[in-house]
Amino acid sequence: MDITESLQTAQDLLNQWTSGMSTPDISRLDVTLAPKDLKPAVRILQKAHWGYLSAITGLDHPPLPVLPDDKQLAKEGTVEMLYHFCEGAAILTLRVSVPYSRPVIPSICEILPYASLYEREGIEMFGVTFRGTPNTEHFVLPEDWPNGVYPLRKSFTGFNKPAQSPTNPGLKSA
Amino acid sequence: MEAKVVPQKFIVPIGPQHPALKEPGHFEFTVEGEVITGATVRLGYVHRGIEKSTEDRNWVQNLYLLERICGICSHIHATAYVLGVEALAEVTAPPRAQAIRTLVCELERIHSHMLWLGVAAHEGGFDTLFMYSWRDRETVMDLLEGLSGNRVNYSVNVLGGVKIDVDEKQAASIRKGIDFLKERTTYYMKVVTTDETFLGRTRDVGTMSYDQADALAAVGPTARASGIPRDVRSDAPYAAYPQFPINVITAKGGDLAARFVVRINELFESYRLIHEILDKLPVGELTTRVPRRIPENEVISRVEAPRGELFYYLKSNGSEKPERIKVRTPSICNWATVMNFAVGLKLADMPMILAGIDPCFSCSDRTVVINRTNQSQVWSWEDLRQYGIKYYR
């Protein structure tokens, strides 16, 4: 199957759910989905044997700063998860956006068990809740990482260095 | 009333520390007797926050950072990155640069596969093969050093091209080195396919069928050993692979023996390709100009690392720094496969099976066996390795 044919098949399969499609380049198709439609979309791809899930990329879209004289309401920050499926040279990306206030996406591990590692990464790096994911333990972050700190969100710029203790017991001479 | 015999269930955590090997990881196997009933993995002991760091560096600085993701396949990371950035900037590196990139990719694959051959043999207790393959691997390390000046981070790529050229003298020494390795590789193939002791540890061990590998989205030689012809070099050719196509190597067995055969056959394929590239090296410039600021866009760059598909997602925002870079390494895919198909296999086979996927793995100096009464026994990775070797004695 050549690229155009593969992407056409994907487009036909997903047409019923999508709220937007684009082809950023000749080998790619981007499909925007509502979180509730992700599972049926992944299921239909799996049933049709359309490629494999190659990666899940997280993107943080922080709220835009509102100028004092701007009449517009502050837009809430969102997290976007990109599910990249590859079939030969064709790449299909399912784009799912969730707001900071309710960052919940259904887990796809029921359909693709190997997605567990990527979902664990999404949980700790972006603070997304994958409803129904089998393992929510840390994947790469340390056990004592503070709750609610998501390093790949733009708002995270590192921790302040701990204040120097005037009497560091480790440095005392015996 | 008859007493119910409940088989002892153990949890075997393996890892994370092993300063001698490549990277630390922690695996926890639940076993009943010898058979594994559950497996999980925990990584991150050397997590350096590279994806986050890229957002604070410019496009040129990131090349040096990303090349250091992996010490074994450094060049392929740099290649995936430069190809992605060039696509964002809408420039193409000159043909000679693309051919040199491809040449170094294949030299890197040879050193990586030979390193793997040694590690995998060592985990099975075949230390002679380990020493032979690592001794011979020095040949390709010397070739890489002769070309680039470096053994590890060759730093061959720059945005828009390469910074090294290949002259006739270097080409001659590469040809000579490759011919020597070809002869040695023929010998390795004979050992891994005919030595009965070796086959006793690999034949029908850790078998992953075509359907399993497909369902678990295996990549690289792990997938190809199960008969899946999945190779980015052929599926979506990049750099100079459109001009120098490869033959995708597969095997049907899906067991450890097949993973050996696939990787060794890939060595032969790399030798052939290197000769072809050197014979038909295009003439011309080595670099083209890439702007400092990259227009806003996003691209996906996929390449075939020695371990399988390496996936880069790059998003630019019009500035000198990237908005987001996502790196998905092939080992992540293959971890997922091994954690899923480990169930039902023997604990004694795990060292070789883990080594068999060629994880950028490292492992585990400390293995702790905990039984139900909370008595624990501390094992090292070496203990587990010895356990596997003794089991098969």
Boltz contact constraints between the chains, C-beta under 6 A:
constraints:
  - contact:
      token1: [A, 52]
      token2: [B, 217]
      max_distance: 6.0
  - contact:
      token1: [A, 54]
      token2: [B, 311]
      max_distance: 6.0
  - contact:
      token1: [A, 55]
      token2: [B, 311]
      max_distance: 6.0
  - contact:
      token1: [A, 55]
      token2: [B, 328]
      max_distance: 6.0
  - contact:
      token1: [A, 57]
      token2: [B, 313]
      max_distance: 6.0
  - contact:
      token1: [A, 57]
      token2: [B, 326]
      max_distance: 6.0
  - contact:
      token1: [A, 59]
      token2: [B, 324]
      max_distance: 6.0
  - contact:
      token1: [A, 88]
      token2: [B, 235]
      max_distance: 6.0
  - contact:
      token1: [A, 89]
      token2: [B, 235]
      max_distance: 6.0
  - contact:
      token1: [A, 89]
      token2: [B, 236]
      max_distance: 6.0
  - contact:
      token1: [A, 91]
      token2: [B, 300]
      max_distance: 6.0
  - contact:
      token1: [A, 113]
      token2: [B, 340]
      max_distance: 6.0
  - contact:
      token1: [A, 114]
      token2: [B, 216]
      max_distance: 6.0
  - contact:
      token1: [A, 114]
      token2: [B, 217]
      max_distance: 6.0
  - contact:
      token1: [A, 114]
      token2: [B, 336]
      max_distance: 6.0
  - contact:
      token1: [A, 117]
      token2: [B, 332]
      max_distance: 6.0
  - contact:
      token1: [A, 117]
      token2: [B, 336]
      max_distance: 6.0
  - contact:
      token1: [A, 140]
      token2: [B, 43]
      max_distance: 6.0
  - contact:
      token1: [A, 140]
      token2: [B, 44]
      max_distance: 6.0
  - contact:
      token1: [A, 140]
      token2: [B, 47]
      max_distance: 6.0
  - contact:
      token1: [A, 151]
      token2: [B, 52]
      max_distance: 6.0
